[in-house]
Amino acid sequence: MIEVERQEEGVNEMSSDVTDDQIQALAATAKPFSLVQLRWSSDRYQDGAEAIELEHQRRMVSLRAEGVIAILCPVISDTVAGVAIMTEPLERARQIMAADPCVQAGIMTCEVLPCLGFPGDTLPE
């Protein structure tokens, strides 16, 4: 893992050098995933939205428990609702998210993009 040192000015400096060979070795381990970005729509506060959002949350946590979602990150924002990394292929991830209660109700919009991830990456505890 690359260590980063933060300076007072807010500029990040690398504290260790990374070689081209290290970059290529890491790139060779990349696996395909699907990146989900959920955005709040203008219908966010429609009647019944709280109950629909609760069902969305229940579903997302369930998909996480099943391993369909590897990383789940609600976002504290007025525009972005959350991001997730799904272990499903792109089209299957799009199907799963099209069935989301908030997406179906128009409370959120969803974009699913192909991405690459590195096995073993995790969020710190």
C-alpha angles and dihedrals in degrees: 000000000000113000117219125202116207117214127204092256089060093248117136120222125190111242094197132042120241118208127217088246091056091050092049092047091052092045089054090061095054116127128196118257135161121247115212121200118187120194129190114247128210087262092065093116100043119139110286093016094131093058092045091049091050089055089048090053092047090051095047093049089047091052088050091051090051092052094246088115113046096182125021119190121176108202123222099222142111090234110030116055098186151311131231138182111223125199091213125099115264100263093044090049089051090051092049093050093044086063093053112123094229092047092048091048092049093242090120136023120216135211120186118195133181113249141167126236136183118242111244096029110135140167114260117254 
